[in-house]
Amino acid sequence: MESTIPIVDVWMQHPSRQFRELPMFESLRRWTRHETPYTDMPLEATLSAMDEAGVQVGLLSAWWGPHAPLIGNKVLFGSNYPMLTRRECLQDLAMLALDEETTRLFLAENAARVFALR
């Protein structure tokens, strides 16, 4: 019997290669017998796993460690209006110098995917 209650992953993670290489995960790598891949995990792999599990909404937070981000910028755009205008947010975004794909995902495509707008 299929659940009518939406499944929400409130601790969703899409870790970077740098995150997975951290020493704190050494025991997990030994236990699972997995080596850290040389590349970042494709976003599609995380989305596919969530789809397979029936997750309809995922909440993702960036993690910042003592020296660098641990889980990076797979986020949705939000202006924090009226404190920050849309123009101010877009100017700040331009200063990050993200590549075209990441910018497109940030501004529209991540939200479209999460909220099933397409």
Rosetta blueprint (number, residue, H / E / L):
1 M L
2 E L
3 S L
4 T L
5 I L
6 P L
7 I E
8 V E
9 D E
10 V E
11 W E
12 M E
13 Q L
14 H L
15 P L
16 S L
17 R H
18 Q H
19 F H
20 R H
21 E L
22 L L
23 P H
24 M H
25 F H
26 E H
27 S H
28 L H
29 R H
30 R H
31 W H
32 T H
33 R L
34 H L
35 E L
36 T L
37 P L
38 Y L
39 T L
40 D L
41 M L
42 P L
43 L H
44 E H
45 A H
46 T H
47 L H
48 S H
49 A H
50 M H
51 D H
52 E H
53 A H
54 G L
55 V E
56 Q E
57 V E
58 G E
59 L E
60 L E
61 S L
62 A L
63 W E
64 W E
65 G L
66 P L
67 H L
68 A L
69 P E
70 L E
71 I E
72 G L
73 N L
74 K L
75 V L
76 L L
77 F L
78 G L
79 S L
80 N L
81 Y L
82 P L
83 M L
84 L L
85 T L
86 R H
87 R H
88 E H
89 C H
90 L H
91 Q H
92 D H
93 L H
94 A H
95 M H
96 L L
97 A L
98 L L
99 D L
100 E H
101 E H
102 T H
103 T H
104 R H
105 L H
106 F H
107 L H
108 A H
109 E H
110 N H
111 A H
112 A H
113 R H
114 V H
115 F L
116 A L
117 L L
118 R L
